[in-house]
């Protein structure tokens, strides 16, 4: 088996390992009950957002791009993801992209400290599907313009969901 580097996985010859998952139940503990837990100035570490009296885990943007160009170009997709993370004020942990053949589609994820950005492209249709989910102070809506500009399209559909409403 061969695997590509963790920075940019492009190896289309890699064999996928057998899927296995371990599910555990972990009791929830209020963070203030944990001894010696550092605190922030607002005494919150959950990174939930409170807006107009509503508290929620984060914003999940669903972005559909049509007539998109360059969505089969791994470097272009990676650069767009990196720039989207930067302008949203998020923290990049890892990017993993896969290039499909023969159509050249790309699927991938940018894992963030604040959650993730994922992309799936169909270059034969000029279509890209993106999920942009972020918590805390990150501003995922700023990433939308980055993707529209990177893939040279004005044809987009955006929906927003507030995840984890308390």
C-alpha angles and dihedrals in degrees: 000000000000126000129189124236117282092246097065122358109203102147106126091180095062116117114229114238118239109278114250131167135186117206119201132178112223120189112239118241126193106243093231088062093061110097117239092006109158115239134212124226092266090047091236126118099167093086091220117154125235115199129162090348093308121114119201141158099244151311118279112196119194109202124187116189122193129188086025119169128209095019090133092057111097094199092050092048092048093048091049091051093048092049092046090053091049097049092045090056092239131142117245115218101168143343123210120182131177124199115209126210144247094015097039097232119161129216123182152135137225107209110212134189083236094047126277153299117218131188135191119180137196104191092179086065099032088239131138126182116202134182116198112186122172138160134197121021095340115118107216094178088071089065093063094074091047092058094043090052096042092052094038099234138133093185106095141139120205130188128176129209126187106223125209098013108193 
